[in-house]
C-alpha cells in the first residue's frame, strides 16, 4: 500500500512539474495588466472584494 501511494504521489509531482514547465508561468512571475484611460476620464484600478463569515464555505445557523 505504501509503495502504491508513493508511486501515485511521484506521478502527481511529475505531472504538476511538467504542466508548470510547459505553460512557462509560475506563481512568482509578475505580469502587468494595462488599463488605458478613456479620453476625458481617469481609469482607477482597485480590488473591491470583501470577505464575510461565509467566505470559507462553512454554513452555520
N, C-alpha and C positions, 0 to 999 in steps of 0.2 A: 504494500500500500504506500509506503514511504517513497519507494522508487517511482511509482506511477505519479504521485503528487510532484515529486522533484522534476520529472520529465515534463509534465504539463506546465509547471512554473517556468522552466527553462525555455520551453517553446513560446510561452507568452512573452517572455522578456525579449526573445529574438524577434518575434513579430512586431512588438512595440518599437524596438530599436530600428528595425528596417523601415517601419512606417514613418518614423520621425526623420530618418535619413533621406527617404525618398521624397518627402514633402519639402525638405530643405528649411523648415522652420522649427524653432524650439521656443519654449515659453520665455526664454531670456531675450529673444530677438525683439527689437522695438520696431514699430512701424508707425509713421506719422500719417494721420488722416487729415487731408486738407479740406476745409470748408470755405469756399470763396465767399467774399462779401457780395451781396446783391447791391447794385447801384442805388444809392440813397439810403441804404440800411447797413448796419453792422451785424455780422454774424457772431453770436456768442455760443461757444461750445461748453456745455455743462453736463454733468451726470446727475439727473434729477430722479433718482430712485430711492425708495425708502425700504426699511425693514420693519417688520412688526413681530409680535409674539408668534405669529403663524408662519414666519419665514422658513422655519426648519422643517415644516411639513407635518409636525405633530399637532393633532387636534385634541383639545381638551374642553370640557364644558365651561 
